[in-house]
Structures are given as structure tokens and as C-alpha cells.
């Protein structure tokens, strides 16, 4: 008798119960509906998204520390770690500069702000001050000095990733210098702490749909859908430019590693959807680190390249800043010369490096760029207040994919990537382990019949049992 097929409602209920992607997608749609129908109620849901982000931030610094220390100690070569860092910085600079240039070319061709004829004196700049908190971006010297920790505990308390990275490099180097014989229990303790942190990540991620629902409801409740019509030309241009940049990333990834970016997007689809909903790449950083390691990238490469990219490789922000600068100039009727646009690129190359973790950093960078040119009123950045939050989706996805591609590319150059394992994971031949399980993924033999087993949030492929009865033994 053939097995009964579950009804459609039961299959949908099972997917919603086991698939984080489906849960986040439903929460995203529900948040938009609530924000549109009940905007007053939606604005009170801000703590849902903020609370989730706070929980994630509490584990980012210890996670980065553990991964980097373990990576250095296991690699056994501090010089290789230094080469990884240098190659990562070179990749970051090339990628972010390319993003800036793509943004400038796109804005010159499409001219999204032309014909607006905005009088800067009529703009309310107090809203910009409120968004930025009256702060300013650090200078290059301040940025470098601030990356040096003044306290071991303070680096973790302030969630300063660059300071935590420096401390992790020092501890990892000390472990290599002392060797396992002098401190035999330290490295296993850090590895065990890492296992605990990844288990905590699994617990927190169960709250992701609630966070996405709250964040999307607040977005639509505050800004509505009308802002999309007002800034349609600018929004479409930014997203098309981001799509072009992502295509270039896909070409670069294929050329350097032979991996497919589209398969990788499918592999981290849950994390991308969560980043879209919360408008934050920090909210998915622990899970992305975990998945990159399971996809064949070595611990030291993941631990160094990805966190450093959060400060140095903001490709989506670079695109937005270059387009935004020209949009403001066109809207107020200022025609920037070629030399002034080159100045824009040079200024943004510096200011974009100090943006991470600073409130209203995009507006601070735009104000700094406008001031350096002297031709654009700094207060004109208020033109982008209504559309800035809409751009978050473009920025976070582009930033995230840019940093992930950097991990794979730098790992490949340094021989820190298991390319065969990566291809099998992205092709689905090796099923990722469940959250909190740092064991080896389950391999599925090619051509072997499989069934899909429910395993927490993820579905893992396991060998299917034969439906035939075993043949009786002869004689």
C-alpha cells in the first residue's frame, strides 16, 4: 500500500515549523501589512527588532575572538595570517573603489536628481542633526588609533571588532609561541567556548521572524509606501547599480574560485532575508561565519576577513554614497566637474572606512563630502532623509555578499579554501549541519536515493531506505 501524501495545509504547516526562510518571509510580508494598515501600532513595535539586534551584538565579539584565536593556533603559521590580512585589505580597497566608480557613472548617465530645482534654504537640516546625534566621522589618524585597544575587557564591552581582532591576533600569536605543551588547556577551552557561542546563536535565531516583523512594520509605519513613488528614479538606479556590482562579484568569484555566487546566495538565503528585514548585516554575522566555515573556508581566513570587511569593505554603502552625492548636487542645480567628481571618490574612499557602528554614518559621510567640495550646501543631505531607510536593503545585501566573496577569494589565494568541499556544499551534495552542531556535514553519495529529514530549522539529506524487501538468502 503506497504511503499517504500529507495534505497541502499540513505540508505548509510543516514548512513553516521547520524552515527559518519561510518563517522570516512570512514575517516580512506580515510586517508590511501591519505597517500599512495600522501605522500608529507599527511604530510601537521598534523594540522587537532592537532587542534581537542587541542579543546578536552580545555574541559577535566573543565569537570573532574565539574563531580568530583557534584559526591562528590551528594554522600554526602567523606569517600566513599576516598575508591573509594584507590580501584582504587589497581586495577591500579594489572592490569598494569599483563600487564608488560604478555609482558615479550610473548617476552621471541617469541623473536622478535633475529637474528637481530644490532650494537648499528651504530644507530642514535639524532632522539630519537628530539622525546623526551631532557626531562626526573620525579622521584617518583617529580611526587607526581607535582600533588599538586600551583595555582587554573594554574592547568586548564596546563591541569594537577591530580592537577584538587585534587582541585575538595577539593571543593566537602567544599560543603559537608558547606551544601546546606549556598551555595545553587554553586552546581546548577556547574551542569549547566557541561551541557554546554557536549554540547560543542557534537559540537567538529562533527569534529572527519576530525581529523581522517588528522592523518591517516600523519601516512602513514611519515612511509609508508613498516615499517609493517620490524617489522612484533614485531608488531604481541604486538597486540596478547594486545588481550590476553583484554580477561583477559573481564573475570575480567564478574566475578566482570556480564557485557560483547564485548557489551561494541560495545557501545563505535565510541570512540574506534576515539582513533585509532587520536592515543590519551584524544580525547575521555569526551565522554567516558558521556557514562559510562549513563551506570549506579555513577558520583563520573567515575570522579575519569577514569581521575586517565590516569596517573596510562597505561596497553597498560606497555605491549609495557616490550616487547620493551626485543626486544632491543635481537636485540643487550644481554641476560637478570631472575634477570635483574625482575628489568625491577620494574623499569617500577615506570616509567610508570609518562608517561602521556610527549612528547616521551615511549622512555624516555625505556631509563631509559636500563640505570638501565647497559647491554643495552640507544641509542638502536632508533630501535623502526620506529615502535612506529604503536604501538599507540594497546596502546590507551588497555589503554582505561583497564580504563573503572576499572571504572565498582571499582564502583561495592563500590556499585556505577547500574548493571541492565548497562546491559540494553549494551543490547540496553535502548537507549543512544543524545550528550549534560543529561536526562534519553529512555527505550524500552521488546517485544514492535520498529523503529529506526534518532536523530543527534545516533540512538534511539522509540515505533513503529501500522500499523493497530484502531478497531471501539462497540455500
N, C-alpha and C positions, 0 to 999 in steps of 0.2 A: 504494500500500500504506500503510495507516494506521500512524502511529508506534506502537511498542510502549510499553505503560504499565509503569513500574517496579513491581516487586513491593512489597508492604507493608513488608517488612523494609528494603528499600533506601530507601524513602521516609522511614521512621523514622530510619534512619542518616543520611540527608541533612539532615533537620531538626535532629537532634542536633549535626551537624557545623557547621551554618550559623546556627542560632538561639540567641542567648545566653539568651533567655527559656526555651527548652526545657532548656538545659543547667543553668540555675540552678534551675528547677523540679525536675528530677531530683535535683540535689544536695541540695535541701531535703528531699525525701522520703527519700533515702538517709541523710542525717544523722539524721533522726528514727528510722529503723530501727536504725541503729548505736547511737545513744544509748539506745534502749530495750533492745536485746538485749545490748549489751556496754558498760555504763556506765563500767566501770573503764578500758576502752580509750578511750572517748569523751573522758574528761577530759584525756587526753594530746594531744588534737587542738587545744587552745587556740591554739597558735602559728599555725595555718593562718589563722584569722580575724584574729588580731592582726597578723600580717605583712602581710596585704592592706591593713588599715586604715592601717598605718604608711606603706605605699607611696603610698596615696591622699593622706594628710596632707602628704607631702613636696611635692606639686604644687599644693595648694589655694591657699596664699598667693601664690606667683608667678603663678598663673592669675588670681586675683582682681585682683592688681596690674595685670597686662597688660590685662585686659578693661576695667577702670575707666579707666586712662590712655588707652587707644585710644578708648573711648567718649566721654570728655570732649573729647579732641582733635578727633575727627571731628564731634561735635555742634557744636563751636565756640561753645558758649554755657554759661558757668559758672553763670549765674543759673538756667537751665533745670535744671541738675544739682541746684542747691540746692532748687528746687521739687520735684523728684522725691524727694529725701531727706525733705523736710517731709511731703509727701503719704504717703510710705511709713510714716513714724512714726505719723501719724494713723490710717492703715489698721491698723497693727500693734496699736495700743492698743485700737481698737474691737473688732477680731477676738479678741484674747486676753481682753478683758473679757467679751465674749459667751460665750467658751468657759468661763470661770470661772462665769458665771451659769448656763449650761446644766448644768454639773456639780453645782452646789449644788441646783438644782431637782430634778434627777434623783435625787440622794442623799436629799433630803427625801421624795420621793414613794416611792421603792423601799425606803429604809432598809436597805442591805445588811449593816450591822453589828449590827442589832437582834437581841436574843436570844442573843448570844454570851457575855455576862456574864464578860468577861475581867478577871482581877485583874492590874493593871499590875506589881505587885511580883514576879509570877512570870515576867516576861519577861526574857530575856537581852539586855541592851542593848549588851553588848560587841560583838555582831555588827554593830550599826549603826556603832559607832566604827571597826570594821575596814573597813567598806564605804566610809565617808566619809574615812578616813585622819586622823580628828581635825581635819578642816578646818572652815571656816565660809564662809558666803556673804558676799561683800563688801557693805558698805553702799552706799547710792546715791552718796555722795561718792567712795568708793573705786572704785566701778565707773566713774565718769566719769573720775577721774584715771588709772586703769589703762588707759583707752582711748587715752590720749595716749602716743605712743611716746617712749622715752628714747634709742633707738638705731635707726638705719635697718636695720642688719643684725639687731639683736635682735628686731624685730617679726616678721621672717621666721623666725628661729630658734625663737622661742616659738610660732609659728603663731597669733599674735593677730590675728584677722580685722579687728577694729575698728581696731587700730593700722595694719594694712596698708592699710585703706580710707582712713584719714587721709593716709598717705604718698602713696597713689595720687592722691588729690584734689589734693594739693599739686603733685605732678609734672605732672598733667594741666593744672592752672591755669598752671604755669610754661611749659608748651609753648604754651598759648594766648597767654600774654603775650609770649613771645619770637617766636612766629610760625615758620612753616616755613622762612623764609629764613635765620634765624640758626642754627637747629639742624636742618638738613634731613635728617640721617641718623638722628636719635634715634627718631622715631615709626616709620619703617620697620623699625628694629632691634627695637623692642618688638613690632611686629606679627609679625615673623618668629619672635621668641621665643614668642609666643602660638601660632603654628602648631606649633612644636616641642612645646610643652606638651600641646596637644590630641592630637598623635601619640603622645606618651607615655601619655596617658590610654587610648588605644586598646590599647596594649600591655598595660597593667596590667589592663584589664577582662577580658582573656582568662583571668585567674586568678580571676575572680569566682566561678565554680562551686566551686572548691576552698575558697575562703573561706567560702561559704555552708554547704558540707558540714561543715566544722570547727566553725563557730559553732553550728549546729543540734545537732550531736552533743553538744557540750559542754552546751548548754542542757538537753536531755532527760536526759543522763547525770547532771547535777548535781541537777536538781529533779524529774525523773520526770514522769509524766503524772498522778500522784495529786494534785498540788497544784491541778490544774484542778478536781477534784471538791470539794476543801475550800473553795476560794474561788469556786465557780461563780457565785454570785449577784453578787459584786463584779465578776468578770471580764466577765460578760454585760452588766452595767449600764454598765461603762466602754466596751465596744465598741459598744453600742447608742447611747450618748450621742455617741460619736465619729461613728457613722454619721449621726445627726441633724445634727451640726455640718457634716459633709461635704455633706449635702443642702443646707444653708443656703449653703455655699460655692458649690455648683453654681448655685443660684438667683442669688446675687450676681454670679457670673461671667457668667451669661447676661444679666442685666439691664444690666451695665456694658459688656460687650464683645460680646455676642451669640454667644460661644463656648460649646461644650458641654464640661463637665468630664469627662463619661464618655468622650468621644472623646479628650480629653487624657490620661486615665488609660490608655487603650489605647495612646496614642502613647508614654508613658513606662513601659509595663508592665514592661520589663526592669529599669529603675531601681527601681521600686517593689518588685519581687520581691527584688532585691539588698538594698535597705534593710531589708526584712522579715527576710531571712536573717542579715544582719550586725548587726541592731538599731542601725544607725547611718545618719543622713542625710548625714554627712560623706563616707561612702564613695561616694555618688552625686552629690555636688555638682558636680564638673567636668562630668559627662555631662549633668546637668540644665541647667546653664548653656549648654552647647553646643546642646541641643535647643530651649531657649527662644529662643535667638538665631535658629535656623533656622526657628522658628515665627513669626517676624515681630516679636519684641520687640527694641528697639534696644539696642545694646551698653551704653550708659551706664545704662539702666534695669535691665538684667539684672545688670550688675556692681555696682550699688549696692544694689538692693532685695533680691536673693536672699541675699548674704552678711550684710547687716544683719539680715535676718529670722532668721538662725540664732542671733542673740543676743537679738532683741527680740520675735520672733513665734513663740513656742513654744506653739501652740494645743493640741496633744495633751498636752503637759506640764501646761498650765493646767487642762484637763479632769480629768486624773488627780489633780492636787494638790487641787482642790476636792472631788472625790468621796472621795479618800483621807482628807482631814481629817475629813469628816463620818463616814466609815466607822470611823475610830479612835475618835471621840467616842462613837458609838453602841455600839461593841464594849465600851468600858469603862464604859458606863452614864451618860455625860454628855449632858445635854440642852442644846444650844446655843440661846440666844435669838436673835431676829432681829438685834439689835444686834451680837451676837457673830459671827453669820454675815456681816454687813456688814464687820466687822473682818477676817474671813478673806479676803474679796475684796480689801480694801485692802492687806492685808499681802502676799497672793500677787501682786498687781499689781506690787509692788516686788521681791519676792524672785525671782519667775520671770524677771526681766530679767537677773539675774546668774548664771544657772544654767549657761550654755553652757560646756563644757570643764572643769567642776569634777567630780571623782570623787564619786559618791553625792549629786549635787546635789539630787535629788528628796527624799532623806531629810533633807538639810540644810534645804531649804525647808519641809518638813513640821515639823521640829523647831522652826524659827524661828516658824512659825505657831502651834504648840502653846504655845510659851513666851509669845508675845504675848497669847494668850487667858487664860493662867493657870489654866484649868479642866481642861486635858488634860495628863496627865503626858507630858513630852517623850519618855520611854523607850518610850511606847506605839507609836511609829512602827515598832518592831520587828515589829509584827503584819504589816506589809507586806513583810517581807524575802522570804518565800517566794513572793510573787506578783509582785514588782516586775519581774522579768525577763520574765514573761509579758505584762506591760503594754507592754513595749518596742515590740512590733509595732504596737499601737494608736497609741502616741506618735509613732513615726517616720513612719508614713503620714500621720497628721493634720498633723504639723508640715510635712512635705514638700509636701502639697497646699495647705496654707494659705499657704506662702511662694510657691508657683508662681502661685496665684490672685492674690496680692498683686502679683507682677510684671506679670501681664496687666492687672490693674485700674489700677494706677498708670501703666503705660505708656499705656493708653487715655486716661486723664485728661490726660496730658501731651502727647498726640499723638505718642508714641514707639512706637506699635504699628501694624504693617501688618496690619490686620484681614482683608483679603482673602487675603493670603498665609497668615495663621494658619488661616483656615477651610479653605483648600485643603490645607495640610499635615495638619491634623487629619482631614480627609475622605479623605486618601490620594491626592488628585489630584496632589500634589507629593510625590515620594518623597524621604525624608531621605537625605543623602549618607552615605557610609561614614565610620567613625571616622577622625579625623585629616584628613578632607577638608573644608576650609572653603569650598569653592567653592559656587556656587549649586546648590540642589537641582534635580533633573531634573524638568521639567514634563511631565505626561502630558495630552494633549489629550482633552477630554471626548468620550466615544463612540468613541474610537480603540481598536481591539483591542490588547490588551497581553498580554505573557507576563511571568512572574516570573523574573528572572535572579539567580543566586546571586552575592552580592558581599560576601565576608567574612562578617561577622556579620549584616549587614542584607540584606534582600531589596528590590531596587529595581525599579520597574516600567519597562519599556522597550517601545518600539513593537514589535508583533509583525509578522513578515514574512508577507506574503500567501502562502497555500498554493497559489494559482492561478498558472499560468504566464502571463507577460505576453503580451498579445494581439499577434499579428504586425502589423507596420505595413502600412497599406493601400498598395497600388500599389507 
